Amino acid sequence: MTKKFLALILALCISVILGMFSLTAAADIPEVKSADVVLVAQGYGGFLAAPQTVTVSSDTAENYGYSDSVDGVSVLDALVKTHELVFGGDFTPETAPVYLTESSGYVSKLYGVETYANGFLLNGGIPNDGTQGDYGYNGTTVETQEVVDGDKVDFYIFGDTTFYSDIYTWIDGDLEVAQGGSAEVTVTGAMVLMGSSCGTPADFKDSAEPAEGVSLAWVDDNGAVTEIDGVYTDEDGKAVIQIPYDMETGTYY
C-alpha cells in the first residue's frame, strides 16, 4: 500500500511538472504581428527599392539572424524586407551578411554597400525618443523604433559623404489629375541631418524651403526613372506637369 501510494504521488508530481512546463513553453512563444507600411530605399541618385506598400512581419529580421527590441514590427524588420524586395532569392539567411550588417542598432553595410553614411526617416522625419541632447533630439535606431500600419519608412545612403548635405524633398499640389490635364506642384526641401533638430515630421517639413531648378521624373513600380523633359521648378519651387493623354490610369510617383 505504501509503495503504491508513493508511486501515485510521484506520478501526480510528474504530471504537474509536465503540465507546468508545457504552459511555460507555450507562453514563451512570441506572437507574430504585422504592419502594412510604405517602404522606400534610395542611394547614389536612384531608387534601390521603389516606393511600395508592403506587409512586414515582426519576425522578418529574426528569420535572417538579426534581432530587435520591439514588441511588434521594427524598422529593422522593414530594412530586411527591402533586401528581400531588392535581391529576391539571392537574399537568404545564409547570404544575408553579404548584403546587410547591423549591430546594436548601427548599420555598417546595406544593399551590399559597406558604409556608415546611411539612415532612415519615419513618416518624413527623423524619429526620436522625445529627449534632447547636445546636437538635437536623441534619435531611435532600427532595433528600437516600431512601425505600424500606414507608416512610411525611407532608407537612404548619403550621396555626399563629406558634408552630408543631401536634401529630403516634399512634393505638394495636385495629386489627383485626369489624363491630358496638368498638375501644379510645389517642391520644398531641407537637409536630412536638420531633421534631428526637429521634434516631429511636421516640424521638419515646416523647416523646408522652396527648391528652385529641380527637375522631375516619373518612377514606376520597379524603380525605373523617366525624366519629365523641360519641366523645372521656379524660384518658388513650383512647376506644372502636363499629363499625357495616353498615360494609363493608376498611381504614380
N, C-alpha and C positions, 0 to 999 in steps of 0.2 A: 504493500500500500504506500509506504513511504517513497520507494523508488518511483512508482507510478506517479505519485503526487509531485515529486521533484521534476520528473520528466515533463509533466503537464505544465508546471510553472516555467520551465526552460523553454518549452515550445511557445508559450504565450509571450515570453520575453523576446524571443527571436522574431515572432510575428510583429510585435510592437516596434522593435528596432527597424525591421524591414519596412514597415509602414511609414515610420518617421523618415527614413532615408528616401523613400520614393517621393514623399511630399516635398522634402527639401530640394531634391533634384529637379522636380517639376517647377518649383518656384524660381530656380536659378536660370531657367531658360528665358533669355530676353525676348520681349515682344518685338517683332519686326514691323516697323512703321514705314510710311512712305509719304512723299510730298511731290506735287506737280509744280515744277519750277522752270523758269526760263533760263537756259544756260547759254553763255557766250564765251568764246575763247579767242583772244587776239594776240598777235605777235608779229613783229617785223613788217608792219604795214598791211597786214592781211588778216583774214579770219581763219583761225585754226579749226574752230567749230562755229558754224553759222548760228545766229540766234534761233532757238527752237525750244518748244515746251516739252519737257521730258519728265517721266516719273522716276524718282530716285528713291531707293530703299535705304533704310537705316543700317543695313548690313553690307552695303556695297563696298565700303573701304575694307571691312573685316574680311570679306571674301578674297581679297588680294593681299592679305597680310598686314594691312595698316590698322590703326585703331584711333578712336577719338574719345572724348569725354562727354559727349552729348547723348541724352536720353531721347533720341529721335534721329532725324536726318541732319547730318552735319555738312558744312562746306567741304570737308574732306571727302565725304561720300559723293558730293556733286563733282568735285575735281576728278575723282576716279572715274565717275560716269562719263565725263567729257573725254577721257582717254579711251574708254570703250567706243565712243562715237567716232573718234578720230582714227584709231588704229584697228578697230574691228577685232577679228580673230587673232591678230598678232599680239594683242594685249591680253596676257593670261597671268594667273597667279605666279607662274614660273618666270615670265619675262617682264613682269611689272617693274622691277627695279631698273631695267634698261631705259624705261620711259619716265618713271616718277620716283623721286627720292624725297622723303619727308620724315622729319624727326622733331618731336616736341613742338609741333605747330609751324616749324620753319621748312619751307620747300626749297631745296637746292637743285633740283632737276625736275622739269616738267615738259611734257611733249618731246622727250628725248634731248632737251637742251639743258646743259649744266649752267645754271645762273641763279644767283640770289636776287637778281633785279626783276622781281615778279611780285604779284599781289592779286587781290580780288576786291571787288566792290559788291555791296549788297544793296539792291534797290537804288542804285545810283549814288551811293555814298560809302565812305569807309566806316564799317561798323566799329563800335567801341563799347566799353563796359560801363560808360556813364561817369567815369572818373577822369580827371585831368592830370597830366604830368608836365614835365618841363617843356615838351615840344608839342603840346596839343593833347587831345584825348587819348587815353590808353586803349589801343585797338585790341580786337579779338583775333584769334588765329583760326586756321582751317580746322583745328581739332576742337575748339571751344565754341565756335559760332554755329547756332542752329538755323536751319532754313525750314520754312513751312509753305503750304500751298500758296501760289501766287507770287512768291518771291522771285527776283531776278538776280542772278549771280554772274558778274563779269570777271573772268580770269584774264590776266594780261601779263605779257613780258615787255618790259620797258624797251623802247627803241633808242632812247637817249640814256646811256648808262654812265654818262659823265656828269650831267646836271639834272637828270631825271625830270626833264621839262615836258614830258608827254602830257597832252591835253585830253581831258574827257569832255565829250560834247553831248549836247541835248538838241533834238530837232523837234520843234513845236509848230503847230499850224494846222493846215487842212490835212487831217489824217484819214479822211474818207472822201474819195473823189470818183467821178464817173469816167468811163473810157472817153477819150477825146477832150476831157476837161483839163483844167490846170489847178495845181496845188501851190499855194503860197506858204512857204515855211520860213521859220527863223531858227538860225543855228547859233547857239551860245556855247562857251567853253570855259573850263577852268583847269589849272594844273592838277593832276591827280593827287599829288602829295599834299596840296592845300586842303584836301578832304579830311586830313587828320585833325585840322583845327576847327572843324565844323561838327557840331553835336549830332546833327541829323542830316539825312539826304536832302531834305528841303533847304536847310541852311547852306549846304554845299552848292546846290543849284542856284540859290539866291546870290552866291558869290561870283557866278559866271558872268562873262562879258560877251557882247556880240563878236562873232568870229567872221572877220572880213576876208574875202578872197578864197573861200573854201569851195572846192569842187564837190559834187555829189555823185552818188552812184547807186545802182540797184544791187542788192545782194540776194542770191537765190538760196534755196534750202541746202545746197551743197557748199555754200560759201563762195561761189564764183561771183566776182565783181564785174559789173558792166557800167562803165562810166556814162554819165549823162552829159553829152557834149554841149559845150557852150554855155553851161549854167554855173554861175559863181555867185556867192553871197556878196551883198554890198556892204557898206560901212556899218549898217545897222544889223548885219547878219541875216538879211532877208534875201530870198531867191524865189523865183517862180518856175515850177517844173511843169512842163507840158506832158500830159499823159497820152501815149499813142492810142489810136482807135483800135489797133489790133492787139493791144495788151490784154492778156487773159484776165478774167476776174479772179480775185484771190487776195491774199495778204502778202505784202512785200516789205522788205527792209531796205 
